Amino acid sequence: MSNQITGRLAAIGQTVQIPSKTGGSPFLKREFLLDATPHDTWTGERSQYENIVPLEVSGDKCAELDNFSVGDIITVSFALQGREWTNQDGQTKRMVSIRCYKIERRNQPGQTAPTQQAAPPQPTPQYQAPTQRFPPNVDAYGNPDNDQLPF
């Protein structure tokens, strides 16, 4: 099961180079902020409790963030990573980071997905599925509303 979060890109940091302790190539890291504040399903009002999540990418993924702009709605697939070390005073310290391995742009309401090439016209189906809305519809328990049964 992968970890995913969807939200609006709030800020994109600069790529940081961290020198290698062994003299090898430097480690590249880039942070960004994702505004994943929930919205009320019925009114569309933004919750008063913000959820701004600091995320990071590393290595070749740092350049991938140049393809996005602040305000884009994205879905991020990530892994939680942690480590433990002992500092000079003998205290054990722990650190957790959220490492993103996949970033996908979501369509904003009223926009269509960019296409690589013009597709041949397709016959119009009798029923068209509703377009993806942000935030996604959820039931009273916060679960995705996937009930599309005709009865």
N, C-alpha and C positions, 0 to 999 in steps of 0.2 A: 504494500500500500504506500503510495507516494504522498508526501505532504505538499499541499497546494494552498495558495492564498491568492485572492483576486482583489484588486484595488486600483486606486488612481496613483500614478507615479508623482510623488510630491517633490523630490529633489534627487539630483544625480551628482555625486562627488567626483573628484578627480582621481585618476589612477595613481596609486602610491607604490613605489618600489621599495621593498624591504631587502637590504643586502643579506646575502647568504653568509652564515657563520663559517662555512667550510670553503668559501672562495668561489663557489659555483655561481650560476646565473641568479639574479635577484628574483624574489618572490613578488608577483604583481597582485594587487588587491584594489578593489573599487567598491565603495559603499553607495547605497541609494536608499531613499525613504519611500515607503509604500503606505498610502492612506487607505486603510481597510476599515474605516469607521462604518458601522452598520447603518442602514437606512430602514425606516418603517415600510413594511410591505404595502400597506394600503395608502398611506399619505405621501410616501416618498421623502418624508422629512428625515434629515440627518440626525443621528443620535447625539445627545449632548455629551456622551462619553467617547472621546476620540480614541482611535486605535491606529497610531502611527508606528509602523514597524521598521526598524533599521535592518537592512539586508545587505549582503555582500556577495560579490563574485570574485573569482581569482583566475589568474593565468590568462588564457586566450579569451575567456568570457568578458574580460574588461572592455575590450573593443566593441563587443556586441551591444553594450549600453548606448553607444553612439547612434544606433538606429532608432532610439526612442526619444521622446520629448516629455518634459514635465507636463502633466495633465493627461497623458495617455492612460487608458485603462488596460492593465496587463494582468496575466495570470502567471504566477511564479511557482515552479516546482523546486523544492529545497530539501536539504538534509540538515539535521541538527548535529553539530560536532562539538565535542568538549575535550578538555585536557586538564591535567592536574600537574602542578609543579611545586617545589619547595623554594621559597625565596631565601635571601641571605640571612634573615632573622630566624630561619627554621620553621616558619609558618607555611602550612599547606594552603595553596591558592588553587582555585578552580575558575575556568573560563568556558563559556559556551558561545558558539558563533552559529549563525544561520547562513549556510553556504548554498547559493542558488546554482542549479545546474541547467535550468531551462526557463526561458522567459518568452511568453507569447503575448502578442498584442490582441486585445479583444475589440470587437466592434462597439463603438459608442452608439447610443440610440440615434437612429436616423442616418447612420453611415453604412456603406456597403463595404465588404471586404475587398482589398486591392487584388487585382487579378494580374497574372503574368502575361496572359495573352487572351485575346477575345475568344470567348467560347461561342459555339454555334447556338442560335436561339433554340430554346427548349419549349415544348408545348406547356401551356399554363395548366397546372393541376387544378382539380376541382376544389381541393382543400389545401390551403397554405398554412404551414406551421407558423406560430407567432415568432417574431424575431427575439433574439436574446436581449433581455433587459438587464440593466445594472442598477441596483443590486438585483440578484436573481430572486425569484419568488420562493418564499419559504412558508411552511405551515406554522401553526402556533407553537410548535416545539423547536423551531429553527432548522428543521430538516428540509432538504430541497423538495419543492412541490413538483413532482414528476407524474402526477395523476392525469393522464391524457386518455383515459378510457371513455368511450362514447356513452356510457350509461351511468 
